[in-house]
């Protein structure tokens, strides 16, 4: 069971959790793949990159949370 399921309280696949923002104790979180999984399944690296771009977009839109 992915850690993202525990954080979001949802019993579903990581594939379904990806691509959307979730909340954990009021903190926004984005689900993505574990680095060890990406070493074994390189075809998912692009999906992980999309997830990271979503995080960057969120930070750019959040006052005080952007990149320095």
N, C-alpha and C positions, 0 to 999 in steps of 0.2 A: 504494500500500500504506500503510495507516494506521500512524502511529508506534506505536500500541498493539500492533500485531503484532510489531514489533521488540522492544518492552519485555517482552512476555509470551512471546516465542518461538513464538507460534502463528500459523500461516498460515490465517487465517479472516477473516470479515467483522467490522467494528466492531459491527454489530448483534448478533452472537453473543458478542462480548467484553463488551458492556454488561451491567449488572445483577449483576455478580459481582466479588468482589475477586480481584485477581491479585497476584503477587509479582514484584518486580524487585530483584535483589540483596538479598533479605530485607526490602525496603520494600514495604508494601502500596500498591497502585495501583488506581484505578478508571478504566476507559476511558469516554470521552465524546466528544462531537463538538467539532470545531474551531470557534471563534467565527466565522470567516469563512464556514464552511458554514452556520451558523445564520442568518447574515444573508441568505443566498440561499434557505434552506429553513426558513422560520419554523415550519413544522408540527412540527419536531423540538425546539423549545425546551422543550416539556414533558418530553421524554425527558431532556434535559440537566438540567433542574431535578430530576428524580428521581435522577439520578446524584449531583448535589450534595447532596441530602438524605441519600443513602447515606453520603457522606463525613462529613457532620455527625453522623449516627448513630454511625458508627465512632469519631469523635473523642470524642463524649460517653461512649462505653463504654471508652475507653482511658485509664488513669491517666497523668497527666502530659502528655497530648496534647490535652486539651480546650480549649475557647475560654476566653480570659482576660477 
